C-alpha cells in the first residue's frame, strides 16, 4: 500500500474494498457512516476520513461527514498501525487508544471483514 492517507492510499483501499466479499450488513440494516479523526496527521495529509457502509459495500474518502453515526479519534501512528494490520482494533479499544463518540456497536460486525480487506 502507498503512504497512509495519501490519495493513492485511498484509491488502493477502495479497490480492495470493492474486490472483497460484500460487507456483512444484516438484512434490513440501515447504511451508516464512521468518521475517523486523526488530529495529529502530518499537514500534507487529511486529518480525517469517512467510511460509508451500505448493502452495496464500503467506501472510504478523505474528510469528515457531519452525518456520521460514529466518530473514532486516535493518533496517526495508531491509525496507520490499524490500517496495516499491526494493531488489533479490539486491543486498541481496550487500551483506550481509540476514543469513540456514538455507537461503537455498528462497527463490531465489520471488524473482521475490514481487517481482511485491509490486510489480504
N, C-alpha and C positions, 0 to 999 in steps of 0.2 A: 504494500500500500504506500501511497505517497505521504507527504508531510501531513500530519494530523491537522484537520480543519482547513486545509488548502482547497481550492476549487476542484483540483483533480481528485483529492481525497473524497469529496462529496460525490463526484461523478462515479468513482470506483465503488464506493459504498452503495449507492443507489443501484448500480449494475448488479452487485452481489445480492441486494435485497430482491430485485426483480427476478434473478435466476434461482433464488432459494424456493423452498416449498412455500405454499401460501401461509400467510400469518394465521396462527391458530385462534382466530376471532370466533368466540362461541356464537352459535346461531342466534340471531336476534339482538346481538350486542351492538351498541352504537359505536361509531368511529370515535377516536379520541386523539388528542394532541399532547405531547410531552415536550416541554422546553427544558433543555439542559443549559444552565447558566454557568459559564466558566469565566469568572471576572478577572482572573489573572493570566488570561491567554496573552501571548505576545501581541503587540499592537498591530502587526500586519495580518492578523488572523481574526475571524469572528469571535465575539465574546459569548455567543450563544448559538444553539442550534435547535431546530424544531423537528421532532419526529411525528409524522402523521400516520396513524394506523387505521385502516378500514378493511372491509371484506375483500378488497382487491389487492391488498398487500401493505407495504410500508414505504415511506419516502422520507428522506432527511434533507433539510435545507438549512443554510446558514440563517441566523437571525432568530428572533423570538416571535411568539404568537400571543396576542392578547387573549385569545380564547383557549388557552392551554388548560387541560384538565389537571395536569400535574406539572410542577416545576421542581427540577433537581438542581442543586447547587453543589459544585465540587471544584477542586483545584484543577488546573491544567494538567499537572502531572498525573493525578488520579484519573482524569478523563481519558488521557492518552493511554494509560495502562489498561483501563477498562476496554477501550476500543481495540487494543492489540491482544486482548485476552490474557494479559499478565496480572490483572487484578480481577477477582471474583466480585460480582455485584453484591451478593449476599454478605460476604465478609466486609465489604466497604460500608454497607448499611449498618451492620452490627457494630463496627468500629467507629461509627459517627463520621466517616469520611464523606458521606453523601448526606446532604440536608434535603429533606423532602417537604414540599408545600403542596397540599392537595391529596388526592387519593393514590397512594402507592400501590394499592391492590390491583389497579388496572394494569400495572407492569408485570406482576408476578407470572401470569400465564405466558408472557412473551420472553422472559429472561433466557431460557434455554434456546429458543428459536433465534433470538438476536445474537446470542453468543455463537451459535453455529453459523449464522450468516456472516458474522464478522471475522471468524477465525478459519473457516473452511477454505 
